[in-house]
């Protein structure tokens, strides 16, 4: 089904590649925001700018009573040095659109253009949320705090998905992406000389015990029917080769498949740390520095996504997952805590480099697929009957 003109797709592709060439990191998306605003204004939208710093809320008001729905795209890039060698590769050293947010933004602009053209056929309102800082899990929460969801009844978003057939639509009702928690742990022992460990309380030794024991949280405390991951991503301690330090620190990253799993992991992780430290006479301090909840799609809205994809692209091009398609986290989960909605995926190609990789590139061929899903969802909910 042809939804977009060749000219509109060409424009969206050019936007995507321009964004890719000039990536901006979290809360620094100033030029990106200006470019997005320029095109939205050319489509006739009135904008609310500087939401969460660089975010934009554009509203399509049909002037007729009806539902209010929200569509979201993220805009930030990553601190990665690009290695693709593409003609439109990043021109900024150490910064890259390695997660496809350039494509997410371009796809939502393509949808916004089409829906503005077709607004006379719709009732109600659509709010287009162009969000900063997804990569640090803070942009969505700040957008919500600053009123981006006011009046919105249902909310939808998407992410490209490497490893799946190009343009294939993937979705899942219920938990669909992992929750993500970061912990900073400080272990306080007693410093001493490396030749007399009996006179010290070695925080490095204690930390090693914690690292080993943490794996029991998943294998012995979490149901094998649920999903969870515990990973120590940093360990720091010591200043010299012959000194036992007084302190050591670590950073722990956990992933969970449900709010219930998150609660179990959090409780048992803190127990393990406290008990291991107690066993060796050390002290511990645990600080949670980030919490993104697991992304939970509501059933009715996910069924609407499935129906839309079937009608637009055929049943052979749609998959409903039973297992979680990824334990990666996504701060769209914050929107879904506030409103019913659904977050779906579009395949970026089975041969695509994985997300957050220096060789990753969003495939322009899926722009009309993702944008088509937004247009199709809007028509299903807002179309004049």
Secondary structure as UniProt FT lines:
FT   HELIX           6..21
FT   TURN            26..27
FT   HELIX           30..42
FT   TURN            43..44
FT   STRAND          46..51
FT   TURN            52..54
FT   STRAND          55..61
FT   STRAND          68..74
FT   TURN            87..88
FT   TURN            93..94
FT   HELIX           101..117
FT   HELIX           119..121
FT   STRAND          125..131
FT   TURN            134..137
FT   HELIX           139..145
FT   TURN            146..151
FT   STRAND          154..161
FT   TURN            162..163
FT   TURN            166..167
FT   STRAND          169..171
FT   STRAND          174..177
FT   STRAND          179..188
FT   STRAND          192..193
FT   TURN            194..195
FT   HELIX           197..199
FT   HELIX           203..216
FT   HELIX           217..221
FT   TURN            224..225
FT   STRAND          228..237
FT   TURN            241..242
FT   STRAND          243..244
FT   STRAND          247..256
FT   HELIX           259..280
FT   STRAND          283..292
FT   STRAND          295..297
FT   HELIX           299..313
FT   HELIX           315..317
FT   STRAND          318..320
FT   HELIX           332..338
FT   STRAND          340..347
FT   TURN            350..351
FT   TURN            355..356
FT   TURN            358..359
FT   HELIX           364..366
FT   HELIX           367..382
//
